[in-house]
Amino acid sequence: MFPGPRAKLSDSPVSDTRWSRQVTTPRSPDGEGGPADTGARWPLPEETFWSEATDPHGVPPGERTAPQPAVRADRPVITTPAAQPQAQPQPQPQPKQGEQPPKRKRDPFLDNVKFVLIALVPLGHSLVPTLSADSSRSLYIFIYTFHMPLFVLISGYLSRNFWNSNAKTNKLVDTFLVPYVIVEVGYAALRFALGEKWSLTIIDPAWLNWYLLALLFWRLSTPVWKRMKYPVPVAIAIYLFAGFSQISGDFSMDRFFGLMPFFVIGLVIQPEHFELLNRRWIKIVSAVTVLGAAAVAIYIAPNAPLGPFYYKNSFQDLDLSWYMGLGLRIGLLVCAMAMCFAVLALVPRKETWYTDLGTRTLYCYLLHGIPVLIAKDQGWLELPWLHGPLGVLAISFSSFALAIVLCLPETRTVFKWVLEPRLTWLYRRPSRS
């Protein structure tokens, strides 16, 4: 008996193998990251795996056909496509015993976005003493329209598969609750050292510490949003109707509801949505959007109240009627989303000199308040010459330099034991099946 010739994998016109590439996503401000965080797939040249194709004649992969009838050796063997067995795909090479698997490279795009955003945080806080000047007020409004909404959106994107990993679940305590308590006590001690009365209320987050609690509760609510059919409309409805209530700032509940739509939008975003922004005409529209937003901020700065840009005040707090309040929240949500996508489209996607800095944004966020508070207390940010365009430039450059220093690996080495404690002793080991 002479079986029919084995078909090569490339003989079939549709059983071609294709490379599929996987990329990890960068860390969020709370230090998340890695492939377990999002399951996102991005193009990376060094990470590939085989994708099996189906047989064009309906034969499942790996299934052998019946043997051919016996024929005489002096006659040629005639085979049909249906008689040809499906070729077995080549197995993926496994690392040898004792060898470490190759490390997956981080995608630089979101790291670039995070550093751009974190550089705006100390800048916004440093501008507060000079907000009586129109130039400072204009830049302040421009920044606060989008920088925290986009941070929350990125955090939502990185939280899509948060509950799929025990290690990530443990970080609800390691990188949220423990640092929160430490930072609360630290800032209370700093204010007391600067001459203020001792004040410590754990349930009412101090200043910038609100983000840790809000992000904790957003992530705790993630399974609920993932079960919904229409999570974004529901989140927007909650965001709008939250304006009717004067929600307390305890446990960051005011900002939890005020920024909720951005977190939920981040949960439903897919990697291909980011790729849609990587088009020339979209980049041109995005540049026009950013310039237009800057012009609007300059125009409204002299008379615009700052309360709406904190995404937490009720209609009563803003002295607005219910229909004016709803209109304001809808308009602010639209403007913020337009600015978020514009910034995402304009940020470089390739590795830059600040890509590595974007992996340590947690340290800049939690530590920048120390020099800013000292500068405010000493009056360094209230000098007369700072109340003008020249002062805005000086504060911007100083804040940018501060962000670089606080995102350096040396800063992480010094403060890692405080802001990223390893509490492995606190958790049970996962049982082996």
ZAKE-651361 format. One record per residue (C-alpha): residue in three letters; x, z, y. Coordinates in pm, 1 decimal, decimal comma, always signed. Last residue first. Example, Ala and Ser with C-alpha at 12.3 -4.5 7.8 and 13.67 -1.06 7.14 Angstrom:
BEGIN
(pt 'SER' (+1367,0 +714,0 -106,0))
(pt 'ALA' (+1230,0 +780,0 -450,0))
//
This chain:
BEGIN
(pt 'SER' (-497,0 +4150,7 +2200,3))
(pt 'ARG' (-254,9 +4357,9 +2399,6))
(pt 'SER' (-406,6 +4619,7 +2626,4))
(pt 'PRO' (-320,1 +4600,2 +2994,4))
(pt 'ARG' (-102,5 +4895,9 +3101,0))
(pt 'ARG' (-293,4 +5155,8 +3292,7))
(pt 'TYR' (-227,8 +5187,9 +3662,3))
(pt 'LEU' (-76,9 +5455,4 +3889,5))
(pt 'TRP' (+274,8 +5437,6 +3747,4))
(pt 'THR' (+299,0 +5077,7 +3870,6))
(pt 'LEU' (+278,7 +5199,4 +4229,2))
(pt 'ARG' (+529,4 +4957,7 +4378,5))
(pt 'PRO' (+505,5 +5012,5 +4753,3))
(pt 'GLU' (+470,5 +4707,5 +4977,2))
(pt 'LEU' (+445,9 +4838,1 +5334,5))
(pt 'VAL' (+653,8 +5155,5 +5301,7))
(pt 'TRP' (+912,4 +5066,2 +5037,9))
(pt 'LYS' (+932,7 +4717,0 +5186,4))
(pt 'PHE' (+1035,8 +4845,7 +5529,0))
(pt 'VAL' (+1413,7 +4794,7 +5534,1))
(pt 'THR' (+1433,8 +4500,4 +5294,6))
(pt 'ARG' (+1140,0 +4331,7 +5465,5))
(pt 'THR' (+1317,8 +4348,8 +5798,4))
(pt 'GLU' (+1631,6 +4201,5 +5643,0))
(pt 'PRO' (+1425,4 +3912,7 +5503,3))
(pt 'LEU' (+1334,9 +3810,4 +5860,2))
(pt 'CYS' (+966,8 +3809,1 +5959,0))
(pt 'LEU' (+1002,8 +4091,4 +6213,4))
(pt 'VAL' (+1290,5 +3915,1 +6388,5))
(pt 'ILE' (+1106,1 +3583,6 +6416,7))
(pt 'ALA' (+791,3 +3749,9 +6550,1))
(pt 'LEU' (+994,6 +3934,3 +6815,3))
(pt 'ALA' (+1152,3 +3606,9 +6928,3))
(pt 'PHE' (+806,2 +3451,4 +6969,7))
(pt 'SER' (+685,2 +3755,3 +7160,0))
(pt 'SER' (+979,8 +3731,6 +7399,5))
(pt 'PHE' (+930,5 +3357,1 +7450,4))
(pt 'SER' (+559,9 +3401,2 +7520,6))
(pt 'ILE' (+608,8 +3699,3 +7751,9))
(pt 'ALA' (+860,6 +3504,6 +7961,5))
(pt 'LEU' (+641,0 +3193,9 +7970,6))
(pt 'VAL' (+335,5 +3394,7 +8076,0))
(pt 'GLY' (+544,3 +3568,9 +8343,0))
(pt 'LEU' (+646,6 +3236,2 +8490,0))
(pt 'PRO' (+283,3 +3123,5 +8494,7))
(pt 'GLY' (+174,5 +3437,7 +8685,5))
(pt 'HIS' (+141,9 +3813,6 +8667,8))
(pt 'LEU' (+482,6 +3875,9 +8507,9))
(pt 'TRP' (+647,3 +3884,2 +8853,2))
(pt 'PRO' (+458,1 +4203,2 +8937,7))
(pt 'LEU' (+595,5 +4403,4 +8642,3))
(pt 'GLU' (+316,3 +4524,2 +8417,0))
(pt 'LEU' (+465,5 +4438,8 +8075,9))
(pt 'TRP' (+765,1 +4672,6 +8114,1))
(pt 'GLY' (+536,1 +4957,9 +8217,5))
(pt 'GLN' (+705,5 +5211,2 +7988,2))
(pt 'ASP' (+384,9 +5273,2 +7794,8))
(pt 'LYS' (+312,6 +4902,3 +7760,3))
(pt 'ALA' (+662,4 +4826,1 +7634,0))
(pt 'ILE' (+645,0 +5115,5 +7387,6))
(pt 'LEU' (+310,0 +4995,8 +7255,9))
(pt 'VAL' (+442,4 +4639,6 +7217,3))
(pt 'PRO' (+760,7 +4759,5 +7044,9))
(pt 'ILE' (+559,5 +4955,2 +6783,0))
(pt 'GLY' (+266,0 +4712,2 +6756,6))
(pt 'HIS' (+491,1 +4445,1 +6609,6))
(pt 'LEU' (+521,1 +4639,7 +6284,8))
(pt 'LEU' (+194,6 +4571,1 +6099,8))
(pt 'TYR' (+156,8 +4201,6 +6180,1))
(pt 'CYS' (+525,0 +4115,4 +6171,1))
(pt 'TYR' (+567,4 +4282,7 +5834,4))
(pt 'LEU' (+263,1 +4113,6 +5681,8))
(pt 'THR' (+390,7 +3773,8 +5797,5))
(pt 'ARG' (+665,8 +3770,6 +5534,8))
(pt 'THR' (+623,5 +3429,9 +5365,7))
(pt 'GLY' (+588,7 +3250,4 +5699,8))
(pt 'LEU' (+951,8 +3325,0 +5781,1))
(pt 'ASP' (+1055,8 +3099,0 +5493,6))
(pt 'THR' (+875,5 +2805,3 +5653,6))
(pt 'TYR' (+1033,8 +2867,6 +5995,9))
(pt 'TRP' (+1318,7 +2615,3 +5971,1))
(pt 'THR' (+1079,3 +2355,5 +5833,5))
(pt 'GLU' (+959,3 +2248,1 +5488,9))
(pt 'LYS' (+712,3 +1964,6 +5502,3))
(pt 'ARG' (+344,4 +1992,1 +5587,9))
(pt 'PRO' (+390,0 +2022,8 +5962,9))
(pt 'VAL' (+103,5 +2193,2 +6153,3))
(pt 'LEU' (-116,0 +1940,3 +6333,6))
(pt 'ALA' (-403,1 +1905,3 +6085,0))
(pt 'LEU' (-431,8 +2276,8 +6022,3))
(pt 'VAL' (-436,3 +2337,9 +6398,1))
(pt 'ALA' (-722,2 +2091,2 +6443,2))
(pt 'PHE' (-909,4 +2239,5 +6147,5))
(pt 'CYS' (-897,5 +2585,8 +6300,1))
(pt 'MET' (-977,6 +2458,1 +6650,8))
(pt 'ALA' (-1293,7 +2284,6 +6532,8))
(pt 'MET' (-1388,5 +2593,3 +6331,6))
(pt 'ALA' (-1344,6 +2818,2 +6635,4))
(pt 'CYS' (-1546,8 +2588,8 +6859,9))
(pt 'VAL' (-1835,1 +2571,7 +6611,3))
(pt 'LEU' (-1836,6 +2949,4 +6556,3))
(pt 'LEU' (-1823,8 +3014,4 +6931,6))
(pt 'GLY' (-2118,3 +2782,8 +6991,1))
(pt 'ILE' (-2325,3 +2947,1 +6717,9))
(pt 'ARG' (-2241,4 +3296,0 +6842,4))
(pt 'LEU' (-2324,2 +3205,5 +7203,5))
(pt 'GLY' (-2652,9 +3042,9 +7108,9))
(pt 'LEU' (-2753,7 +3345,7 +6904,5))
(pt 'GLY' (-2669,0 +3575,7 +7193,8))
(pt 'MET' (-2857,9 +3361,6 +7442,7))
(pt 'TYR' (-3161,2 +3368,7 +7214,2))
(pt 'TRP' (-3139,8 +3746,6 +7165,2))
(pt 'SER' (-3087,1 +3821,9 +7533,9))
(pt 'LEU' (-2733,7 +3903,6 +7640,1))
(pt 'ASP' (-2571,6 +4217,3 +7782,8))
(pt 'LEU' (-2258,8 +4169,6 +7567,1))
(pt 'ASP' (-2305,7 +4511,9 +7407,2))
(pt 'GLN' (-2673,8 +4432,3 +7356,5))
(pt 'PHE' (-2592,2 +4102,9 +7186,3))
(pt 'SER' (-2360,8 +4289,6 +6950,3))
(pt 'ASN' (-1982,7 +4291,3 +6976,4))
(pt 'LYS' (-1752,5 +4210,6 +6681,7))
(pt 'TYR' (-1607,1 +3860,8 +6704,4))
(pt 'TYR' (-1332,0 +3965,8 +6950,6))
(pt 'PHE' (-1376,3 +3642,7 +7148,6))
(pt 'PRO' (-1728,9 +3744,4 +7253,5))
(pt 'GLY' (-1600,7 +4046,0 +7451,7))
(pt 'LEU' (-1356,3 +3860,0 +7676,5))
(pt 'PRO' (-1597,8 +3780,0 +7957,3))
(pt 'ALA' (-1553,8 +3437,4 +8120,8))
(pt 'ASN' (-1530,6 +3428,5 +8500,9))
(pt 'PRO' (-1174,1 +3337,9 +8596,9))
(pt 'ALA' (-1087,6 +3198,7 +8248,9))
(pt 'ILE' (-1364,6 +2935,9 +8225,4))
(pt 'TYR' (-1160,7 +2637,7 +8351,9))
(pt 'ILE' (-826,9 +2733,1 +8198,6))
(pt 'ALA' (-991,3 +2793,8 +7860,9))
(pt 'VAL' (-1174,4 +2458,8 +7887,7))
(pt 'ALA' (-844,3 +2278,6 +7952,4))
(pt 'ALA' (-678,8 +2450,7 +7657,6))
(pt 'ALA' (-973,0 +2357,3 +7434,3))
(pt 'GLY' (-944,9 +1995,7 +7546,0))
(pt 'LEU' (-573,5 +1989,6 +7466,9))
(pt 'VAL' (-641,1 +2132,8 +7120,7))
(pt 'THR' (-922,3 +1884,7 +7055,1))
(pt 'VAL' (-715,0 +1587,7 +7177,0))
(pt 'ALA' (-437,0 +1686,9 +6938,3))
(pt 'SER' (-692,2 +1719,5 +6658,5))
(pt 'VAL' (-837,2 +1374,4 +6728,9))
(pt 'ILE' (-485,8 +1226,5 +6705,5))
(pt 'LYS' (-416,6 +1421,1 +6385,0))
(pt 'ILE' (-745,3 +1297,3 +6241,0))
(pt 'TRP' (-648,4 +937,8 +6323,4))
(pt 'ARG' (-313,7 +980,9 +6151,0))
(pt 'ARG' (-442,8 +1136,3 +5833,2))
(pt 'ASN' (-337,7 +1465,4 +5675,1))
(pt 'LEU' (-667,9 +1641,7 +5742,5))
(pt 'LEU' (-822,3 +1497,4 +5426,5))
(pt 'GLU' (-537,1 +1654,5 +5230,6))
(pt 'PHE' (-652,3 +2000,6 +5335,6))
(pt 'HIS' (-994,8 +1922,7 +5191,7))
(pt 'GLU' (-828,4 +1802,2 +4872,2))
(pt 'PRO' (-691,6 +2152,1 +4817,2))
(pt 'GLN' (-1046,6 +2294,8 +4794,8))
(pt 'ILE' (-1229,7 +2507,0 +5052,0))
(pt 'VAL' (-1506,4 +2726,0 +4912,5))
(pt 'LEU' (-1333,2 +3062,8 +4955,1))
(pt 'GLY' (-1194,5 +2969,2 +5297,3))
(pt 'ILE' (-1547,6 +2900,3 +5418,2))
(pt 'VAL' (-1639,1 +3248,7 +5293,1))
(pt 'PHE' (-1356,5 +3408,6 +5492,0))
(pt 'PHE' (-1445,9 +3214,5 +5807,1))
(pt 'PRO' (-1814,6 +3302,2 +5778,0))
(pt 'MET' (-1737,2 +3679,1 +5758,5))
(pt 'LEU' (-1557,0 +3707,6 +6091,1))
(pt 'GLY' (-1823,2 +3907,3 +6278,4))
(pt 'PHE' (-1955,8 +4081,2 +5967,5))
(pt 'PHE' (-1626,0 +4241,2 +5865,0))
(pt 'ARG' (-1535,1 +4260,5 +6234,1))
(pt 'ASP' (-1809,0 +4517,0 +6300,0))
(pt 'MET' (-1762,0 +4684,8 +5960,3))
(pt 'SER' (-1398,7 +4766,3 +6034,6))
(pt 'PHE' (-1421,6 +5087,4 +5823,6))
(pt 'ASP' (-1589,9 +5252,8 +6122,0))
(pt 'GLY' (-1627,4 +5001,5 +6405,5))
(pt 'SER' (-1999,0 +5068,0 +6423,0))
(pt 'ILE' (-2250,1 +4786,1 +6414,8))
(pt 'GLN' (-2477,1 +4758,4 +6715,2))
(pt 'SER' (-2734,7 +4541,4 +6546,2))
(pt 'PHE' (-2890,2 +4214,4 +6667,5))
(pt 'GLY' (-2553,6 +4038,8 +6647,6))
(pt 'ALA' (-2549,9 +4091,3 +6270,7))
(pt 'PHE' (-2824,0 +3827,7 +6258,9))
(pt 'LEU' (-2580,1 +3549,0 +6334,8))
(pt 'TYR' (-2305,4 +3656,7 +6095,2))
(pt 'ILE' (-2556,9 +3718,9 +5815,7))
(pt 'ALA' (-2697,4 +3366,7 +5865,5))
(pt 'ILE' (-2344,6 +3221,3 +5869,5))
(pt 'ALA' (-2261,1 +3398,4 +5542,4))
(pt 'VAL' (-2579,9 +3268,8 +5378,6))
(pt 'PRO' (-2512,2 +2913,2 +5498,5))
(pt 'VAL' (-2155,0 +2935,9 +5357,2))
(pt 'PRO' (-2247,5 +3088,7 +5020,6))
(pt 'TYR' (-2496,6 +2825,4 +4909,4))
(pt 'LYS' (-2524,2 +2847,9 +4530,6))
(pt 'MET' (-2407,5 +3206,7 +4517,1))
(pt 'ARG' (-2198,2 +3352,0 +4234,6))
(pt 'LYS' (-1868,6 +3294,8 +4416,5))
(pt 'TRP' (-1997,4 +3488,6 +4715,2))
(pt 'VAL' (-2077,4 +3793,0 +4503,4))
(pt 'PRO' (-1741,6 +3784,0 +4324,8))
(pt 'THR' (-1563,2 +3778,7 +4665,6))
(pt 'SER' (-1728,0 +4092,9 +4806,0))
(pt 'LEU' (-1433,6 +4320,6 +4717,7))
(pt 'ARG' (-1207,8 +4064,6 +4878,4))
(pt 'TRP' (-1399,7 +4078,8 +5203,6))
(pt 'PHE' (-1397,4 +4458,9 +5185,3))
(pt 'LEU' (-1018,4 +4477,3 +5156,1))
(pt 'LEU' (-975,5 +4208,4 +5422,0))
(pt 'ALA' (-1177,2 +4417,9 +5666,6))
(pt 'LEU' (-976,2 +4730,9 +5583,1))
(pt 'LEU' (-637,6 +4562,8 +5629,2))
(pt 'TYR' (-750,3 +4375,2 +5941,1))
(pt 'TRP' (-861,6 +4687,4 +6127,6))
(pt 'ASN' (-503,4 +4813,2 +6143,3))
(pt 'LEU' (-445,6 +4617,0 +6464,4))
(pt 'TRP' (-589,0 +4889,2 +6690,1))
(pt 'ALA' (-643,9 +5210,6 +6498,6))
(pt 'PRO' (-885,4 +5193,5 +6209,8))
(pt 'ASP' (-1187,8 +5426,5 +6232,2))
(pt 'ILE' (-1234,5 +5579,5 +5884,9))
(pt 'ILE' (-885,9 +5734,0 +5888,5))
(pt 'THR' (-938,8 +5914,1 +6217,6))
(pt 'LEU' (-615,9 +6044,7 +6369,8))
(pt 'SER' (-575,4 +6149,8 +6731,7))
(pt 'TRP' (-295,2 +6354,8 +6881,6))
(pt 'LYS' (-325,0 +6341,7 +7259,2))
(pt 'GLU' (-106,8 +6087,0 +7431,9))
(pt 'GLY' (+245,8 +6151,0 +7558,6))
(pt 'LEU' (+444,2 +5866,9 +7405,7))
(pt 'ALA' (+535,6 +6082,0 +7105,3))
(pt 'PHE' (+163,3 +6135,9 +7039,6))
(pt 'ARG' (+103,9 +5761,4 +7050,9))
(pt 'LEU' (+387,4 +5707,9 +6802,5))
(pt 'ALA' (+258,0 +5981,7 +6569,4))
(pt 'ALA' (-89,1 +5824,3 +6566,6))
(pt 'TYR' (+73,4 +5485,9 +6506,2))
(pt 'GLY' (+259,6 +5619,7 +6202,4))
(pt 'VAL' (-38,8 +5805,7 +6058,9))
(pt 'GLU' (-255,4 +5494,8 +6070,7))
(pt 'VAL' (+30,8 +5277,1 +5942,5))
(pt 'ILE' (+82,7 +5503,1 +5641,1))
(pt 'VAL' (-290,9 +5522,0 +5564,1))
(pt 'TYR' (-330,0 +5145,4 +5582,7))
(pt 'PRO' (-8,4 +5085,1 +5388,1))
(pt 'VAL' (-156,8 +5289,4 +5098,8))
(pt 'LEU' (-503,1 +5133,7 +5115,7))
(pt 'PHE' (-416,2 +4766,6 +5149,2))
(pt 'THR' (-88,6 +4654,1 +4990,0))
(pt 'ASP' (-63,7 +4885,2 +4688,2))
(pt 'VAL' (-430,8 +4982,4 +4660,0))
(pt 'LEU' (-599,5 +4643,0 +4657,0))
(pt 'LYS' (-265,7 +4528,9 +4519,8))
(pt 'ASN' (-371,6 +4647,3 +4174,6))
(pt 'THR' (-626,8 +4365,3 +4167,3))
(pt 'LYS' (-348,9 +4114,6 +4225,0))
(pt 'ALA' (-153,2 +4249,6 +3927,9))
(pt 'ASN' (-463,9 +4248,1 +3709,7))
(pt 'SER' (-514,4 +3878,6 +3781,7))
(pt 'ASN' (-838,3 +3679,1 +3776,5))
(pt 'TRP' (-988,4 +3888,2 +4058,0))
(pt 'PHE' (-788,6 +3708,6 +4325,2))
(pt 'ASN' (-889,2 +3362,4 +4210,5))
(pt 'ARG' (-1043,5 +3246,1 +4538,8))
(pt 'SER' (-857,1 +3499,4 +4750,4))
(pt 'LEU' (-591,8 +3261,1 +4888,6))
(pt 'TYR' (-861,7 +3045,9 +5049,5))
(pt 'GLY' (-1028,1 +3353,7 +5195,8))
(pt 'SER' (-698,6 +3469,5 +5345,9))
(pt 'ILE' (-650,4 +3123,0 +5496,4))
(pt 'LEU' (-995,7 +3146,9 +5657,2))
(pt 'VAL' (-922,1 +3498,4 +5785,3))
(pt 'PHE' (-600,2 +3379,3 +5951,4))
(pt 'LEU' (-790,1 +3083,8 +6094,6))
(pt 'PRO' (-1054,0 +3312,1 +6244,2))
(pt 'MET' (-773,5 +3538,7 +6377,2))
(pt 'HIS' (-599,6 +3255,4 +6565,8))
(pt 'PHE' (-906,0 +3056,1 +6673,5))
(pt 'THR' (-1072,2 +3156,0 +7000,3))
(pt 'TYR' (-834,1 +3445,3 +7055,0))
(pt 'ILE' (-544,7 +3215,5 +7141,2))
(pt 'PHE' (-725,4 +3005,1 +7404,0))
(pt 'ILE' (-886,5 +3313,0 +7560,1))
(pt 'TYR' (-546,9 +3482,6 +7596,8))
(pt 'LEU' (-383,2 +3167,5 +7732,3))
(pt 'SER' (-647,7 +3142,5 +8003,7))
(pt 'ARG' (-629,5 +3515,1 +8084,1))
(pt 'SER' (-254,2 +3499,3 +8127,2))
(pt 'SER' (-278,9 +3206,2 +8368,9))
(pt 'ASP' (-575,2 +3358,1 +8552,5))
(pt 'ALA' (-383,6 +3676,9 +8632,1))
(pt 'SER' (-579,0 +4000,9 +8583,7))
(pt 'LEU' (-496,7 +3967,4 +8215,3))
(pt 'THR' (-141,1 +4090,1 +8279,1))
(pt 'PRO' (-149,7 +4417,6 +8080,6))
(pt 'VAL' (-320,9 +4239,9 +7785,7))
(pt 'LEU' (-67,4 +3958,3 +7745,8))
(pt 'SER' (+148,3 +4153,2 +7499,2))
(pt 'HIS' (-134,9 +4180,4 +7246,5))
(pt 'GLY' (-193,5 +3804,2 +7249,5))
(pt 'LEU' (+176,0 +3729,0 +7214,1))
(pt 'PRO' (+216,2 +3982,4 +6933,7))
(pt 'VAL' (-54,2 +3791,6 +6738,5))
(pt 'LEU' (+42,8 +3434,0 +6835,4))
(pt 'ALA' (+364,2 +3439,6 +6629,4))
(pt 'ILE' (+149,4 +3538,4 +6329,7))
(pt 'LEU' (-51,2 +3218,3 +6360,6))
(pt 'VAL' (+244,5 +2980,4 +6371,5))
(pt 'PHE' (+404,8 +3175,2 +6086,2))
(pt 'LYS' (+92,7 +3150,2 +5874,8))
(pt 'VAL' (+51,5 +2776,9 +5926,3))
(pt 'ASN' (+409,2 +2705,7 +5821,0))
(pt 'ASP' (+362,0 +2916,5 +5508,0))
(pt 'LEU' (+39,2 +2724,5 +5446,4))
(pt 'PHE' (+227,1 +2394,7 +5440,3))
(pt 'PRO' (+547,4 +2498,7 +5263,3))
(pt 'ASP' (+416,0 +2483,2 +4904,8))
(pt 'ARG' (+605,5 +2739,7 +4708,1))
(pt 'LYS' (+838,1 +2619,6 +4433,4))
(pt 'ARG' (+771,6 +2724,3 +4081,2))
(pt 'LYS' (+1060,3 +2891,5 +3907,5))
(pt 'PRO' (+1193,9 +2722,4 +3596,4))
(pt 'PRO' (+1123,1 +2914,5 +3276,7))
(pt 'GLN' (+1391,1 +3174,0 +3191,3))
(pt 'GLU' (+1593,2 +3101,0 +2878,8))
(pt 'GLY' (+1616,9 +3358,5 +2600,8))
(pt 'GLN' (+1453,9 +3135,4 +2342,2))
(pt 'LYS' (+1464,1 +2775,8 +2450,7))
(pt 'PRO' (+1214,0 +2650,4 +2702,1))
(pt 'GLN' (+930,6 +2442,7 +2554,7))
(pt 'PRO' (+922,7 +2065,8 +2569,0))
(pt 'GLN' (+570,6 +1929,5 +2608,5))
(pt 'PRO' (+458,7 +1764,5 +2286,9))
(pt 'GLN' (+452,4 +1383,2 +2283,8))
(pt 'PRO' (+102,2 +1258,6 +2245,3))
(pt 'GLN' (-7,2 +1155,6 +1894,7))
(pt 'ALA' (-90,0 +791,2 +1860,4))
(pt 'GLN' (-445,1 +713,0 +1761,2))
(pt 'PRO' (-459,4 +537,4 +1427,1))
(pt 'GLN' (-496,9 +160,9 +1416,8))
(pt 'ALA' (-783,5 +42,2 +1204,3))
(pt 'ALA' (-1016,4 +3,2 +1500,8))
(pt 'PRO' (-771,0 -230,4 +1671,2))
(pt 'THR' (-782,3 -462,1 +1372,6))
(pt 'THR' (-504,2 -514,1 +1123,0))
(pt 'ILE' (-380,1 -816,8 +941,9))
(pt 'VAL' (-100,1 -757,3 +693,6))
(pt 'PRO' (+85,2 -1068,3 +604,4))
(pt 'ARG' (+77,1 -1182,2 +242,2))
(pt 'ASP' (+377,1 -1175,2 +10,5))
(pt 'ALA' (+352,6 -800,0 -43,8))
(pt 'ARG' (+2,2 -827,4 -179,2))
(pt 'VAL' (-260,8 -615,1 -16,9))
(pt 'ALA' (-390,4 -263,8 -75,6))
(pt 'PRO' (-682,5 -166,3 +142,9))
(pt 'GLN' (-595,4 +4,8 +472,3))
(pt 'PRO' (-593,1 +385,8 +491,3))
(pt 'ALA' (-885,5 +562,4 +666,1))
(pt 'THR' (-834,3 +648,4 +1027,7))
(pt 'ARG' (-635,5 +948,8 +1150,9))
(pt 'GLU' (-767,4 +1188,3 +1412,4))
(pt 'GLY' (-505,2 +1319,6 +1656,8))
(pt 'PRO' (-693,7 +1214,7 +1969,8))
(pt 'PRO' (-1056,4 +1132,1 +1897,5))
(pt 'VAL' (-1127,1 +774,3 +1793,7))
(pt 'GLY' (-1370,6 +615,9 +2037,6))
(pt 'HIS' (-1217,1 +274,2 +2053,2))
(pt 'PRO' (-1032,6 +313,9 +2381,2))
(pt 'ASP' (-876,6 +642,4 +2262,8))
(pt 'THR' (-886,6 +911,3 +2525,4))
(pt 'ALA' (-594,2 +989,7 +2751,7))
(pt 'GLU' (-388,6 +1309,4 +2739,2))
(pt 'SER' (-251,2 +1445,0 +3064,5))
(pt 'TRP' (+109,5 +1549,1 +3036,5))
(pt 'PHE' (+250,7 +1816,4 +3262,8))
(pt 'THR' (+437,9 +1817,6 +3590,1))
(pt 'GLU' (+624,1 +2053,2 +3819,4))
(pt 'GLU' (+944,0 +1921,7 +3977,8))
(pt 'PRO' (+796,3 +1663,1 +4209,2))
(pt 'LEU' (+535,4 +1888,4 +4375,9))
(pt 'PRO' (+198,1 +1754,8 +4477,3))
(pt 'TRP' (-63,1 +2026,6 +4529,2))
(pt 'ARG' (-300,5 +2185,5 +4285,9))
(pt 'ALA' (-477,1 +2505,9 +4383,6))
(pt 'GLY' (-539,4 +2774,7 +4123,3))
(pt 'THR' (-577,7 +3006,8 +4416,1))
(pt 'ASP' (-398,2 +3335,2 +4370,6))
(pt 'ALA' (-261,8 +3287,8 +4019,4))
(pt 'PRO' (-43,4 +3003,6 +4138,4))
(pt 'GLY' (+149,6 +3221,3 +4375,5))
(pt 'GLY' (+56,2 +3412,7 +4683,3))
(pt 'GLU' (-57,5 +3734,0 +4826,0))
(pt 'GLY' (+147,9 +3932,7 +5075,9))
(pt 'ASP' (-128,8 +4074,8 +5286,9))
(pt 'PRO' (-80,3 +3809,0 +5551,2))
(pt 'SER' (-143,1 +3548,2 +5286,6))
(pt 'ARG' (+123,2 +3428,8 +5057,7))
(pt 'PRO' (+194,1 +3071,4 +4990,5))
(pt 'THR' (+18,4 +2845,3 +4752,5))
(pt 'THR' (+159,6 +2724,3 +4430,6))
(pt 'VAL' (+190,1 +2363,6 +4341,5))
(pt 'GLN' (+84,2 +2173,1 +4036,4))
(pt 'ARG' (+138,3 +1810,4 +3961,2))
(pt 'SER' (-39,6 +1583,2 +3721,6))
(pt 'TRP' (+165,0 +1301,3 +3571,2))
(pt 'ARG' (-28,8 +1031,1 +3399,1))
(pt 'THR' (-34,0 +903,7 +3047,0))
(pt 'ASP' (-178,1 +564,2 +2973,8))
(pt 'SER' (-437,1 +538,0 +2704,4))
(pt 'VAL' (-631,5 +278,3 +2899,7))
(pt 'PRO' (-443,2 -42,3 +2822,6))
(pt 'SER' (-346,8 +79,3 +2475,3))
(pt 'ASP' (+7,7 -0,8 +2371,4))
(pt 'SER' (+164,1 +279,6 +2586,7))
(pt 'LEU' (+121,3 +550,7 +2326,3))
(pt 'LYS' (+269,8 +328,7 +2061,9))
(pt 'ALA' (+44,3 +213,8 +1780,8))
(pt 'ARG' (+151,4 +290,1 +1425,4))
(pt 'PRO' (+167,9 -25,2 +1216,6))
(pt 'GLY' (-104,6 -60,1 +952,6))
(pt 'PRO' (-47,3 +108,4 +623,7))
(pt 'PHE' (+119,7 -85,1 +346,9))
(pt 'MET' (+0,0 +0,0 +0,0))
//
